[in-house]
Amino acid sequence: MSGAFAFLKPFALLAAVAFVAGFLGYLALGQPSQAIAQITAQPASTSGPASDDWNLPHRI
């Protein structure tokens, strides 16, 4: 069992360091609530027909 543990130990250490770095980076740089508030505060522009001519009655 010590052979498998010795083989996997560097990968476990790398995974732990990557997790800590990502989590600290998220806490330091990421502010998702403010970013989402800025995105949703902008008025939504909708596209559509400029007149009622698009829905004229048709005779079949």
C-alpha positions as CSV (number, residue, x, y, z in Angstrom):
1,M,0.0,0.0,0.0
2,S,2.9,2.4,0.6
3,G,3.9,2.1,-3.1
4,A,0.5,3.4,-4.3
5,F,0.5,6.1,-1.6
6,A,3.9,7.2,-2.6
7,F,2.8,7.4,-6.2
8,L,-0.4,9.4,-5.5
9,K,1.1,11.7,-2.8
10,P,2.4,14.3,-5.3
11,F,-0.9,14.4,-7.1
12,A,-2.8,14.9,-3.9
13,L,-0.5,17.7,-2.8
14,L,-0.9,19.3,-6.2
15,A,-4.7,19.0,-6.0
16,A,-4.7,20.5,-2.5
17,V,-2.6,23.5,-3.6
18,A,-4.7,24.1,-6.6
19,F,-7.9,24.0,-4.6
20,V,-6.5,26.5,-2.0
21,A,-5.2,28.8,-4.7
22,G,-8.5,28.7,-6.5
23,F,-10.6,29.3,-3.4
24,L,-8.4,32.2,-2.2
25,G,-8.5,33.7,-5.7
26,Y,-12.3,33.4,-5.7
27,L,-12.4,35.2,-2.3
28,A,-10.0,37.9,-3.4
29,L,-11.2,38.6,-6.9
30,G,-14.6,37.2,-7.3
31,Q,-17.6,39.1,-6.2
32,P,-20.4,37.3,-8.0
33,S,-23.3,39.1,-6.3
34,Q,-22.1,42.5,-7.5
35,A,-21.3,41.3,-11.0
36,I,-24.7,39.7,-11.4
37,A,-26.4,42.9,-10.0
38,Q,-24.6,45.0,-12.6
39,I,-25.5,42.7,-15.5
40,T,-29.2,42.5,-14.5
41,A,-29.5,46.2,-13.7
42,Q,-29.0,47.1,-17.4
43,P,-32.3,47.5,-19.3
44,A,-33.0,44.6,-21.6
45,S,-33.3,45.5,-25.3
46,T,-35.9,43.5,-27.2
47,S,-36.0,43.1,-30.9
48,G,-39.2,42.8,-32.8
49,P,-41.3,44.2,-35.6
50,A,-41.6,48.0,-35.9
51,S,-45.2,47.9,-37.1
52,D,-48.2,45.6,-37.1
53,D,-47.7,44.7,-40.8
54,W,-46.0,41.4,-39.8
55,N,-49.3,39.9,-38.6
56,L,-51.7,40.7,-41.4
57,P,-54.6,38.3,-41.9
58,H,-54.2,35.9,-44.8
59,R,-56.9,34.3,-47.0
60,I,-56.3,30.7,-47.6
